[in-house]
Amino acid sequence: MANQETFERVLSKKDVLALAFGAMIGWGWVVLAGSWVKTAGPLGAMLAFLLGGIMVLFVGLTYAELTSAMPKCGGEHVFTLRALGANASFLCTWSIILGYISVVAFEAVAFPTVLEYLIPGYIKGKMYAVAGYDVYFTWVLVGMVSSILITVINYFGVKPAAFLQGVLTLIIAAVGLSFFGGAVANGDVANVQPLFVDGGKGILAVAVMTPFMYVGFDVIPQAAEEINLPFKKIGQILILSVVMAVVWYIMIIYGVSLAMDANSLSASKLVTADAMKAVFFNSPIASKIMVLAGIGGIITSWNSFFVGGSRAIYSMAESKMLPEFLAKLHPKYKTPVNAVLLIGVISTLAPLLGRKMLVWLVDAGGFTIVLAYLLVVISFLVLRKKEPEMERPYKIKHGVFVGSVAAILSGACIFLYLPGAPSALVPFEWFIVLGWFVLGAIFYAWARMSYSDFGKHAEEHEENLAAQPE
């Protein structure tokens, strides 16, 4: 328990908002906005993101209440441990760790891939191919070096990581707002037709992508012990970050729709960058600025999930569910140093696997993240019934209704990954999920045999941590 009390509460309101919002906007909007519009039409794509946002908002409300009530490192781990016990807590936290690691690993290949838009032809020295994807020496080198830099930043404290996050998020927001303003001023409303493509089927095809686009608000509870805010404020910021992300995606989709007609969308390889170029009088500089904003999104997402993943691993280790050395905090920087280094090693080695393998990993991680969401929502409902007198600084109204809707929506989301659904996982992705849970079962059995206090954690609200910061 001593380790748990040595985190420093250093994250401000702006830091927390940047961590969550920066994680949610990421890079996907630069690459995928065009395909969303082509799949569902401008209004169809916006409606899909609104529907996905509503689902995430219901889940986010349960997170907000639980985080304000139990503001401890580990988030999902703490909630499920208190509500459902050690077994469910292990399943939930192990699931979300795969989601975090999958994003961190993928960003290590996204960064060198996107860099080619700014430095064409830098990729040299083919080494081998993985699943049909050619792996080049310079591409791997850029991915590894950038991963080491992200690891170093996170090693030296959450505050430097949050500072980087804040600066980059502001830059991305400025570029996005400039793009939207240019699209409204110089775009053509005629391009927005047809409003829908492929009716409800098109909307559903885009909607199934939205949960993964919105992943990131859950980083807030992971770092809850490092947030220097009244606990009620933590819940409010979590919900604000989700609303901001919904507005962001709808804004970008509308901007792209104004800027480019159907033929231009089909011909473009990087739609949002080309849309930026179009609304600023065909300026190639504008296009490069948008690519730079996208690179900033890669780094903000990478950084946020690095924070979330390392804290989730630390929390499990502190509960004796993973090897105890992963629960070590750095005496000076107050970071879960061994958990940070573990994720850093995985991220640094990721480019060696090639892009295709890591796309499969991200899809598998998306499934396990939604599974973790469902377990958190169930925990919310259980605690409302089991511990109605629990202090909840941010208590949502009509909790049972909100929790029930969140459970139905997140449960339905799980079915979208199953065979026969539009976004069903492919066999390789199911193999990753199965392998991850087999590895988890091995750790689970080992921890059960090795530690007599398996599953012990600060799930009880200790008085010294319950005092709200000024």
Buried (B, 14 or more C-beta within 10 A) or exposed (E): EEBBEEBBBBBBBBBBBBBBBBBBBBBBBBBBBBBBBBBBBBBBBBBBBBBBBBBBBBBBBBBBBBBBBBBBBBBBBBBBBBBBEBEBBBBBBBBBBBBBBBBBBBBBBBBBBBBBBEEEEEBEEEEEEBEEBEBBEBBBBBBBEBBBEBBEBBBBBBBBBBBBBBBBBBBBBEBBEBBBEBBBEEBBEEBBEEBBBBEEEBBBBBBBBBBBBBBBBBBBBBBBBBBBBBBBBBBBBBBBBBBBBBEBBBBBBBBBBBBBBBEBBEEBEBBBBBBBBBBBEEEEEBBBBBBBBBBBBBBBBBBBBBBBBBBBBBBBBBBBBBBBEBBBBBEEBBBBBBBBBBBBEBBBBBBBBBBBBBBBBBBBBBBBBBBBBBBBBBBBBBBBEEEEEBEBBBBBEEBEEBBBBBBBBBBEBBEBBEEEEEBBBEEBBBEBBEEBBEEBEEBBEEBBEEBEEBBBBBBEBEEEBEEEEE
